[in-house]
């Protein structure tokens, strides 16, 4: 039996199935706690509902990059087999980039879900990162790119077009600071990042570039990690207004807020189950359901609702859950 994902998503299927939350930690104790929390929540939800990205860029002390990278390798190698673990390495123009890639991709190429490349400015940076993967015999690994400057936003469509790229993330704080004071500091806040025109424009460009090429747009951080209401509101706006299907977490308390904001509600899930069942019964030919025409365009939308429900740990009936039994 052909899977609905293969019929309805086609070439987009490989990139679309990512957890909606990407949780970052760069200090050893927090890395260990993040991996443990991921294991606990995987058991709770019956699916891995967030990635853990171990950070070498901001996590490594100056002069201690090699030791930090070695520690990251040890932690990632000790994670449970079903864990989704990634690593953010240094930027391609940093002296630690090539040693990072040689060690991390070389030893963990079979283990990691992806590698995050920060401060990507052009498709040439992705090509350089890809060559480093190939040199480390880690050719299967996807790359995620962090867009952090006006030039990178200008090049987002080209960057997203690279076959190795699976996702683009928006680097809010570096983007704001790269404007030399032209964007006020409020542009980094949970409120200002949704109101300043240049910041909103950058977010929309990145989301549009990803959707144009079947990649996953990942929304930036909320630095007020103690403000649960601000986090929930930002996650909802990213998901419902700006077209993002994934978001960064920088504190464990943010993970569940992201899951809740990106999850479809019960009515959306029930409706999607009924539409997909009707499409399956008709071998994906057009059908009339509830007085409305549905064909592969709407089937694709409602299938994506079910994927999002699964990725956010929502309960699905056994027949629908079976679609995800091999994940």
DOFIFI-39042 format. One line per field, with one value per residue: x, y, z of N, C-alpha, C in turn. Coordinates in steps of 0.2 Angstrom, whole numbers, plus 2048, in hexadecimal, padded with zeros to 3 digits. Layout:
% residues N
n_X	(X ...)
n_Y	(Y ...)
n_Z	(Z ...)
ca_X	(X ...)
ca_Y	(Y ...)
ca_Z	(Z ...)
c_X	(X ...)
c_Y	(Y ...)
c_Z	(Z ...)
% end
This chain:
% residues 327
n_X	(804 803 80A 801 809 812 80B 804 80D 819 828 82A 829 834 83A 830 82C 830 833 829 830 840 84C 859 869 878 880 888 881 874 872 872 867 85D 85E 859 84C 847 846 83D 831 82F 82B 820 817 817 81E 82C 82D 835 844 855 861 872 87D 88B 890 88B 88D 89A 8A9 8B4 8C3 8C1 8BB 8BD 8BE 8B1 8A9 8AD 8A7 89A 899 89A 88F 884 886 883 875 864 860 854 854 853 860 869 877 87D 88A 899 899 89C 8A7 8AE 8BD 8BB 8B2 8B5 8BD 8B2 8A8 8AF 8B2 8A5 89B 8A2 8A3 896 88D 885 87C 876 868 868 873 876 87A 880 87E 87D 880 87E 87B 887 88D 886 88A 897 896 890 89A 8A3 89C 89C 8A9 8AB 8A5 897 88C 87E 878 86C 86C 869 866 86A 863 869 86B 869 86E 86D 860 85C 861 85A 851 859 862 859 856 860 863 868 864 859 851 84E 852 84E 859 856 85D 86A 866 85F 86A 873 86F 875 86F 864 858 84F 852 847 843 847 83F 831 826 82A 830 826 820 829 82D 838 83D 831 830 83B 839 82E 833 83C 834 82C 836 839 82D 82C 835 833 838 83B 835 83C 838 83E 847 83F 844 83F 83E 838 82C 81D 811 815 81D 814 80B 814 818 80B 808 813 810 803 802 80D 812 81B 821 828 832 83E 844 84B 84B 845 838 832 82F 822 819 81C 818 80A 806 809 801 7F3 7E2 7D5 7C9 7CE 7D7 7CE 7C6 7CF 7D3 7C7 7C6 7D2 7D0 7C5 7CB 7D5 7CC 7C7 7D2 7D9 7D3 7C8 7BC 7AB 7A8 79F 798 7A2 7AF 7BD 7CE 7DE 7E5 7DF 7DF 7ED 7EF 7E7 7EE 7FA 7F5 7F3 800 806 7FF 803 811 810 80C 7FF 7F0 7EB 7DF 7E0 7E0 7E5 7F0 7F8 7FE 809 811 81D 826)
n_Y	(7FA 80B 819 827 832 831 831 83E 848 846 84B 854 84C 847 851 857 851 854 857 863 86B 872 870 878 877 87B 879 86D 866 86A 865 857 856 85A 850 845 84A 84A 83C 838 840 83A 82D 831 837 82E 831 839 849 854 85B 859 865 865 872 878 885 891 88B 886 88B 898 893 887 87F 872 869 86B 866 859 854 856 84C 841 842 841 835 82D 82E 827 81B 81E 82C 83D 846 854 85F 86F 876 881 890 890 898 898 894 888 881 876 86D 86A 864 859 851 850 84D 843 839 838 837 82C 82D 83A 845 850 85D 86E 87D 88C 89E 89E 8A5 8A4 898 893 891 886 87D 87C 876 86A 864 862 859 84E 84B 846 83A 83A 83B 839 842 84F 861 86F 880 890 89F 8AF 8BD 8CC 8C9 8BC 8B9 8BF 8B5 8AA 8A2 89C 895 88C 884 87B 869 863 86A 86A 872 883 88E 89D 8A9 8B3 8BD 8BF 8C4 8D0 8D7 8D8 8E3 8EF 8F7 8FD 8F6 8F6 8F0 8EA 8E3 8D6 8D1 8C7 8CD 8D8 8D1 8CD 8D8 8E2 8E8 8E4 8D8 8D0 8CF 8C8 8BC 8B7 8B6 8AB 8A1 8A0 89D 890 889 88A 881 875 873 875 882 889 891 8A0 8A3 8A6 8B1 8B4 8A9 8A6 8AB 8A5 8A8 8B1 8A8 89F 8A6 8AB 89F 89B 8A5 8A4 897 899 8A5 8A8 89E 894 883 87E 881 889 885 88A 888 87B 87D 883 87A 872 87C 880 874 874 87F 87C 871 86A 86D 863 862 865 85A 850 853 852 845 83F 844 83F 831 830 834 829 81E 821 81F 82B 832 840 845 848 850 853 85D 863 864 85A 857 852 85D 862 856 855 860 85C 850 855 85C 851 84B 856 855 848 84B 854 84C 849 840 833 829 817 812 81D 820 815 819 81F 816 811 81B)
n_Z	(800 7FB 804 80B 80C 802 7F7 7F7 7FB 7F4 7EE 7F9 804 80B 812 819 825 833 845 84E 856 85A 865 86E 876 87E 888 892 89D 89B 88E 891 899 88F 886 88E 891 885 882 88C 889 87C 880 887 87D 872 867 860 864 864 85D 863 863 865 869 862 85D 865 871 873 87C 879 871 876 86D 867 871 876 86B 86B 876 873 869 871 879 870 86A 874 876 875 869 862 863 85D 858 855 850 852 849 847 83D 82B 828 833 83D 844 83D 833 83B 844 83B 836 841 848 83D 838 842 846 83C 839 842 846 843 83B 836 83C 834 838 834 826 817 809 7FB 7F8 805 809 800 804 810 80D 806 811 818 80F 80F 81B 81A 81C 814 815 81D 820 81E 828 827 82E 82D 82E 82B 821 814 813 814 808 800 803 7FB 7F2 7FA 801 7F6 7F4 7F3 7FF 80A 817 81F 823 82F 839 83F 84B 854 850 843 846 84D 842 83B 840 849 843 844 852 863 868 85E 860 869 870 86C 863 859 851 84C 846 836 82E 834 834 826 823 829 822 815 817 81B 80F 806 80A 809 7FB 7F7 7FD 80A 81C 825 833 842 84C 85C 86C 877 884 88E 89A 89A 897 891 887 87F 87B 873 869 863 85E 854 84C 846 841 83A 833 82C 831 835 83F 84D 858 868 877 884 890 894 88A 880 881 87F 872 86B 86E 867 85A 857 84F 853 85C 854 847 845 845 83A 830 830 82C 81E 819 81A 811 805 804 802 7F6 7EE 7ED 7E3 7DE 7EA 7F1 800 80E 807 800 7F4 7F3 7EF 7E9 7ED 7F9 800 802 80B 816 81A 81E 829 831 832 83A 845 84A 84B 856 860 862 866 85C 852 851 844 83D 843 83F 833 837 83D 83A 83D)
ca_X	(800 807 809 7FE 80E 816 806 802 812 81E 82F 82A 828 83A 83C 82B 82B 834 830 828 834 847 84E 860 86C 87F 884 888 87C 86E 872 870 860 859 85D 855 846 844 844 837 82C 82E 827 819 813 817 822 832 82A 839 84B 85A 867 878 880 892 891 88B 88E 8A1 8AD 8B9 8C9 8BF 8B6 8BF 8BB 8A9 8A7 8AE 8A2 893 899 899 888 880 887 880 86E 861 85F 84E 854 855 865 86D 87C 87F 891 89A 898 8A1 8AD 8B2 8C2 8B9 8AD 8B8 8BD 8AB 8A5 8B3 8B1 89E 898 8A6 8A2 88F 88A 880 878 873 862 86B 878 874 87F 87E 881 87D 87F 87D 87B 88E 88F 883 88E 89D 894 88F 8A1 8A6 898 89E 8B0 8AA 8A1 890 888 877 875 869 86F 864 869 868 863 86A 86D 865 870 86B 859 85C 863 856 84E 85E 864 854 856 865 861 86B 861 852 84D 851 851 84F 85D 854 861 86F 863 85E 870 876 86D 878 86B 85E 853 850 853 840 842 849 83B 82C 821 82C 832 820 81E 82E 82C 83E 83D 82C 831 840 835 829 837 83F 82E 82A 83B 839 827 82D 83A 831 83C 837 837 83C 838 844 846 83C 849 83C 83C 834 825 819 80C 818 81F 80E 809 819 817 805 809 818 80D 7FC 802 813 813 820 81F 82D 834 844 843 851 84A 841 831 82F 82D 81B 815 81C 814 803 804 809 7FD 7EC 7DD 7D1 7C5 7D2 7D9 7C8 7C4 7D5 7D2 7C2 7C8 7D7 7CD 7C1 7D0 7D7 7C7 7C6 7D8 7DB 7CF 7C4 7B6 7A7 7A8 79C 796 7A8 7B3 7C4 7D2 7E5 7E8 7DC 7E2 7F4 7EE 7E5 7F3 7FF 7F3 7F4 807 807 7FC 808 817 80F 80A 7F8 7ED 7E8 7DC 7E5 7E1 7E9 7F7 7FB 801 80F 814 824 82A)
ca_Y	(800 811 81D 82D 837 830 833 845 84D 845 84D 857 848 845 857 85A 84D 856 859 86A 86F 871 872 87A 877 87B 877 865 864 86B 860 851 857 85A 849 841 84D 847 835 838 842 835 828 834 839 829 833 83E 84F 85A 859 85C 867 867 878 87A 88B 895 887 885 891 89A 890 880 87C 86B 865 86B 862 852 853 855 846 83C 842 83F 82E 829 82F 821 819 821 833 841 84A 858 863 875 877 887 892 88D 89C 898 88F 882 87D 870 868 868 85F 853 84D 84F 849 83D 834 837 837 827 82E 840 846 855 862 875 881 893 8A3 89D 8AB 8A2 891 891 88F 880 879 87A 872 864 861 860 852 848 84A 842 834 83B 83E 839 847 855 867 874 887 895 8A6 8B4 8C3 8CE 8C6 8B5 8BA 8C0 8AF 8A4 89D 898 890 887 880 876 863 861 86E 867 877 889 892 8A4 8AB 8BA 8C1 8C1 8C8 8D7 8DB 8DA 8E9 8F4 8FC 8FF 8F3 8F7 8EA 8E7 8DE 8D0 8CF 8C3 8D2 8DC 8CD 8CC 8DF 8E6 8E6 8E0 8D2 8CC 8CE 8C2 8B5 8B5 8B4 8A5 89C 89F 899 889 886 889 87B 86F 873 876 888 889 898 8A1 8A2 8AB 8B1 8B5 8A2 8A6 8AE 89F 8AB 8B3 8A3 89B 8AB 8AB 899 89B 8AA 8A1 892 89B 8AB 8A9 898 88F 87D 87C 887 888 885 88B 886 876 880 886 874 870 882 87F 86E 875 884 87A 86C 86B 86B 85C 863 865 854 84B 854 850 83D 83D 845 83A 82B 830 834 823 81A 822 81F 832 836 845 843 84D 84E 859 862 867 860 859 853 851 863 862 850 857 865 859 84C 859 85D 84A 84B 85A 852 843 84E 857 848 849 839 831 822 812 812 823 81F 810 81C 821 810 80F 821)
ca_Z	(800 7FB 80A 809 80C 7FC 7F1 7F8 7FC 7EF 7F0 7FF 80A 80F 816 81D 82B 839 84B 84D 85B 85A 86C 86E 87C 87D 88F 893 8A2 897 889 894 89B 889 883 893 890 87E 883 891 885 877 883 888 877 86D 861 861 863 863 85C 868 860 869 866 862 85B 86B 877 874 87E 874 872 878 868 866 877 876 865 86D 87B 86F 866 876 87B 86A 869 87A 875 873 862 85E 864 857 85B 850 852 84E 848 846 836 826 828 83A 83D 847 839 830 840 846 836 835 847 849 838 837 847 848 836 839 849 846 83F 837 839 83B 832 839 831 81F 813 802 7F9 7F8 80B 80A 7FC 808 816 80A 805 817 81A 80B 811 821 819 81F 80F 816 822 81E 821 82A 827 832 82A 834 829 81B 80E 813 813 801 7FC 806 7F7 7EF 7FF 802 7F0 7F4 7F5 805 80F 819 823 825 836 839 845 84C 858 84B 83E 848 84E 83C 838 842 84D 83F 847 85A 867 869 858 862 86F 86E 869 85E 853 84D 849 842 82F 82B 837 832 81F 823 82B 81D 810 819 81B 808 802 80C 806 7F4 7F5 800 810 822 828 83B 845 850 863 870 87D 88B 88F 8A0 898 894 88C 881 87B 877 86E 863 85F 85A 84F 847 843 83E 836 82F 828 833 837 844 851 85D 86F 87B 88B 890 895 883 87B 881 87C 86A 869 86E 862 853 857 84D 859 85B 84E 841 844 843 833 82B 830 827 818 816 819 80B 7FF 803 800 7EF 7EA 7EC 7DE 7E1 7EE 7F4 807 812 802 7FD 7EF 7F5 7EA 7EC 7F0 800 804 805 811 81C 81C 822 830 835 834 83F 84B 84C 84E 85C 866 863 865 855 853 84F 83D 83A 846 83B 82E 83A 841 838 83E)
c_X	(804 805 806 803 811 811 805 807 818 825 830 82A 82E 83B 836 82A 830 830 82F 82C 83B 84A 856 863 874 883 883 882 875 86D 870 869 85B 858 859 84E 843 842 83E 831 82A 829 820 814 813 81B 827 82F 82E 840 84F 860 86D 87C 888 894 891 88D 896 8A5 8B2 8C0 8C7 8BB 8B7 8BC 8B4 8A6 8A8 8A9 89B 893 897 892 883 880 884 878 86B 860 85A 84F 856 859 868 872 87D 886 892 899 89D 8A7 8B1 8B7 8C0 8B4 8AF 8B9 8B7 8A8 8A9 8B2 8A9 89A 89C 8A4 89A 88A 884 87A 874 86D 864 870 876 87A 87D 881 882 87B 87C 87D 882 890 88C 888 895 89C 893 895 8A4 8A2 89B 8A5 8B0 8A6 89A 88B 880 874 872 86D 869 868 866 869 863 86C 869 867 86D 864 858 85D 85F 854 853 861 85F 854 85B 862 863 867 85A 84E 851 84E 852 853 85B 859 867 86C 862 865 874 874 870 874 865 858 854 850 84C 83F 844 844 835 826 824 82E 82C 81D 823 82E 832 83E 837 82D 836 83D 831 82D 83A 839 82C 82F 83B 833 828 831 838 835 838 839 837 83D 83D 842 841 840 846 83A 838 82D 821 814 80F 81B 819 80B 80D 818 811 806 80E 814 807 7FD 808 816 819 81D 824 830 83A 841 84A 850 844 839 82E 82C 826 817 816 818 80D 802 804 805 7F6 7E7 7D9 7CC 7C8 7D5 7D3 7C6 7C9 7D4 7CD 7C3 7CD 7D4 7C9 7C6 7D3 7D2 7C6 7CC 7DB 7D8 7CB 7BE 7B2 7A6 7A5 79A 79C 7AC 7BA 7C8 7D9 7E8 7E5 7DF 7E9 7F3 7ED 7EA 7F8 7FC 7F4 7FC 809 804 801 80E 817 80D 803 7F5 7EA 7E5 7E1 7E5 7E5 7F0 7FB 800 808 813 81B 829 82F)
c_Y	(806 816 824 832 837 833 83B 84A 84C 847 850 853 847 84B 859 857 84E 858 861 86F 86D 874 872 87A 877 87A 870 863 864 866 859 851 857 854 844 844 84A 840 834 83A 83E 830 82B 835 833 82B 838 844 855 857 85C 85E 869 86C 878 881 890 891 886 88B 892 897 888 87D 875 867 865 866 85A 850 852 84F 840 83C 83F 838 82A 82A 828 821 81D 829 836 846 84E 85C 869 876 87F 889 890 891 89C 893 888 87E 876 86B 865 862 859 84E 84B 84B 843 837 833 837 832 828 834 840 84B 859 869 879 888 898 8A2 8A3 8A9 89A 88F 88E 888 87B 877 875 86B 860 85E 859 84D 846 845 83C 834 83E 83D 83E 84D 85B 86C 87B 88C 89C 8AB 8BB 8C5 8CB 8BF 8B4 8BB 8BA 8A9 8A0 899 893 88B 882 87A 86F 861 864 86B 86D 87D 88C 899 8A6 8B3 8BF 8C4 8C6 8CF 8DB 8DC 8E0 8F0 8FA 8FE 8FC 8F3 8F0 8E7 8E2 8D7 8CD 8CA 8C7 8D5 8D8 8CC 8D3 8E3 8E3 8E2 8D9 8CD 8CA 8C8 8BC 8B3 8B3 8AD 8A0 89B 89B 892 886 885 883 875 86E 875 87D 887 890 899 8A1 8A7 8AB 8B2 8AE 8A1 8A8 8A9 8A2 8AD 8AE 8A0 8A0 8AB 8A5 899 89F 8A7 89B 894 8A0 8AB 8A3 893 889 87A 882 885 889 886 88A 880 878 882 880 873 876 882 879 870 87A 881 874 86E 869 865 85C 862 85E 84F 84D 851 848 83B 83E 841 833 82B 830 82D 81E 81B 822 826 835 83B 842 849 84B 854 85E 866 862 860 855 853 857 863 85C 852 85B 860 853 84F 85B 857 84A 850 858 84C 846 852 853 847 842 838 82A 81D 811 817 822 81A 813 81E 81C 80F 815 820)
c_Z	(800 801 807 808 805 7F6 7F1 7F8 7F7 7F2 7F6 805 80E 813 81A 824 830 83F 84B 852 85B 860 86C 875 87A 883 890 897 89E 891 88B 896 895 886 887 892 88A 87F 887 88D 87F 87A 884 882 872 867 864 85F 862 862 862 864 865 866 867 860 862 871 878 877 879 876 875 873 867 86B 878 871 867 872 878 86C 86B 878 876 869 86E 87A 873 86C 85F 85F 85D 85A 855 854 84E 84F 848 83E 832 826 82F 83A 840 843 836 835 843 842 836 83B 848 844 837 83C 848 842 835 83E 849 841 839 83A 837 839 833 834 829 81B 80C 801 7F9 7FF 80C 806 800 80D 813 809 80B 819 815 80D 817 821 81C 81A 810 81A 81E 822 823 82A 82B 82F 82F 831 823 815 80E 812 80B 7FD 7FF 801 7F3 7F4 800 7FC 7F0 7F7 7FC 80B 810 81C 823 82B 835 840 847 84F 853 845 840 849 848 839 83B 846 84A 841 84F 85D 868 863 85A 867 86C 86B 863 858 84E 84A 845 83B 82C 82E 835 82A 81F 824 825 817 811 818 813 804 804 809 7FE 7F2 7F9 807 816 825 830 83E 84A 858 866 876 884 88D 896 89F 894 88F 886 87C 877 872 868 85F 85B 854 849 843 83F 839 831 82B 82A 836 83C 847 856 864 872 882 88B 891 88F 87F 87B 87E 874 868 869 869 85B 852 854 853 857 855 847 840 842 83C 82E 82B 82B 820 815 815 813 805 7FE 800 7F8 7EB 7E8 7E6 7E2 7E4 7F0 7FC 80B 80D 7FF 7F9 7F3 7F0 7ED 7EF 7F8 803 806 80B 817 81E 820 829 834 837 83A 846 84E 84F 854 862 867 862 85F 856 850 848 83A 83D 842 836 831 83E 840 83A 844)
% end
